[in-house]
Amino acid sequence: MCVLVLTPLLSGCSTWFFSGVDRVDRSRPVALVETTGGVEYGAATEFGVLTLGRTATTGPCRVHYFLGPTPVIESGALGSAGGVFTRATIDLKTQAARANDRPLRPDDELVVMWTPDGQRERSVRVVLASSDGVRGDVLQAPDEALPTGATVLRRAEDGQLHFAGLVAARATVAGGSRDGSYYVFAGLDRIRELLATPERHAVDVTPKFRADDIRVDRRN
C-alpha cells in the first residue's frame, strides 16, 4: 500500500531529489507575454506575472516563463494588478522574485533582465542615475538599449534577485551636468501602489482538471 502511494510522488520529483541541487532556481524571474494587442516583457514576482499593460490590460494571453532553467508556455488571462501594473494570471506557479522593499542606492548591484523570445534570458548590468537634478527611479543608460517592460532587479546581500520595477521609457537630457541618456522605470512607488490596492479575501475556489493531469484550484 505504501509503495502505491509513494511511487507517483517519487517519479515526479526524483530528478530534483537526487540531483544534488538544494534550492529552487530563481535566477530567471522574467516573462514574455503574448496578448491580443502584441507582445510585452514582464516580471515573475511574488505578486504574479506583471507587465506595464502597453499592448493589452484585459483578455486572454500566453505567458512564456522559466520553470528553473526550462522554458514553459501557459495560457492565461490579463487583469489590473493595481497602479500601472497589469497581471497575467495562469494556472501554475512561476518564479517569484521578492519585491524590493527599500529605496535603491547608487552602490546597489542592479541588473535589467528580459527574455526576447521565451527561450533564453538577456541581462545587462546597470547603475542608478546620480547626476545633479536627476533623482528617483532613473537608470544611467547602458551601452545596450533596454526594451520597455524589461525587469529591473536588485541583487540582495544573500545573492537573491529582488524585483525593483519595470523599464518604462528612455529619456535624453541635453545641457549642463545632466546631459545624457537615462531610463525611467516603474519602481518602488509603483510597487507601493500595487500593495495598497485592496483585494477580495477570502475567495472561493473550484477545482480545474487540466489536460496534463495537473489539478489546480481556480479562484472564482
N, C-alpha and C positions, 0 to 999 in steps of 0.2 A: 504494500500500500504506500509506504514511504517512497519507494522507487518511482511509482507512478506520479507522485506529486512533485518530486524534485527534478526529474528528468527534463521536463519542459523549461523549468527555470534555468537549469544549467546550460541547456542548449542555446538559450538566448543570450546568456551573459558570460559564457565560458571564455570567449575571446578576450573580453576585458579582464575577467577574473584571473586568468593565468598569464596575462601579458606583461606583468611587472609594472604597469602604469598605475600610480597610486592616486591620481586625481583626474577629473574630467577635463578635457581640453577646452579651454575657454579663450583661446588665443585669436579667434576669428569672429568676433561678435558683430558681424555685418551682414547685410541682406541686399538682394536685388529684387524689387517688387514690380511686377508687370500689372498695370492697371488698364482700364478701358480707354484711358487717355494717353498712355505711353509707358515709359519705364522710369523708375525712381530708385535712388540709392537710399538705404536706410540702416538703422542700427538694431541689433538684437539686445534688448535691455531687460532689466527686471520688471519694466512696465509693459513688455511685449515688443513687437517689431514696430519701430517708429519711423515715419517719414515726415517730410515737410508738406506733403499733400499738394505738390505743384501740378501733378497731372490728373489726380482724382482724389476726392475725400470720402466718397461712398462707392458702393458697388463691389463686384467680385474682383479678385486679384489672384495672382500666383506669386508665391514667395520662394525665392532661391536663397538658401542659407546653408550653414555648415553644421553638421552633427559631428563634433570633433573635427577630424580632417576631411570628412566625407561630404561632398555637395549633395543637398537634398532639395526637392521641389515639392511644395504643398499648395493646394488651393485654399483660399481664404476669403475674407470679406473685410472691407475698409470701413472705418468709422472714426469719429472725432475722439482724440485722447485728451483734449483739453489744451488751451493755449494755441500755439502754432502747430502742434504735432497731430498727425494722423496715425492711427494704429491699424496695422494689418493683423487681423485675428485668424489664427489657424488652429487646427486640432491639437497638434503636437507641441511639445516644449522645444525651445531653441536655446542657444547660448544666451545667457542673461547677464550682461555687464551691469555691475552695480553703478548707481548714479554717483557722480562726483558731488560731494556734499560740502565743498568749501570753495571760495574764490580761487581761481588759478593764480599762480605766482610765476614770475619770469624764470625761476630756476626749475620749474616743473618739467619733467620729461613728457613731452606730448608727441602724439603720432596721429596722423589722419589716415584712415583706412577705408577702403571700399572694395567691392567685388565687381569688376567691369563686365563679367559675363556669367556670374553664378558658379563658375568652376574654379576660380582662383581669387586670391585677395591681392590687393595692391596697397602698400603703405608708404607714407612719406613722413619723415621727421619734421616737426615744425616747432616754432617758438612763439610765445606770446608777444604781441607788439609792445614796444616800450618807448616809442617816440614821444616827444613832448606834445601834449594835446591829444594823443591817441590813447584811449583807455577803454576798458571793458572787454567784451568778448570779441577780440580782434587778434588775428594772427599775422605775423610777417609773411608776405607771400614767398613761398619757396621757389626753387628753380622750375619745378614741375607744376603745371596747372592742376588745381583741385576742383573736382566736379561738385556741383550743387547737391546737397544731401549726403555727402561723404561724412563718415563718423569721426568726430574728434574724441580722442581717448587720452586719459592721463594714466601713466604707469605709477601705481601706488608703491609705497615702501615695501610691501610684501610681494611685489612683482606682478600683481594682478592689474588688468586694464579696467579703468573706471570710465563710464560714459560721461563725457563732458559737453556733448552737443552735436549739432549737425551744421555743416558748412551751408551758409545761406546765400552769400553773394561776394563778389570781388569788388574792391574799391581802389581807385587810384587817386592819390593826393599829389598836387603839384605845388611847389613853392615852399621855402622855409625848411625847417628841420624835419617836418613831417613828410617831405617828398618821398614818394614810393608807392608800392602796391601792397594791399592788405586783403585779408579775407575776414569778413564778418560771419560769426556763427551764432546759432540759437543755442545759448549756453545756460548758465546757472539760473538766471532769472526766468527763462522759459521753462526750465525743469521745475522751478518752484511753482509756476503757474499750473503745470501738469499735476503736481502734488496737491495743489489747492482745489482742484476740480473734484466735486463730490461724485461718488459712485454709489450705486444701489447695493445695499447689503441687508440681509443675506439674499442670495439668489437661488432659485430653484434650478436644478439640472436634470436633464434626461439623458439616458444612455444612447450613444450612437455607435453602431457597429459598422466598421469600415471594411472595404474590400480586401484590405491586407490583414484582416483578422485582429486588428487592434481595436479595443473598445475604449471609447473616450466618453467623458461626461460633458455634454454641451450645455452651456448656460442658456436658460430660457429668456 
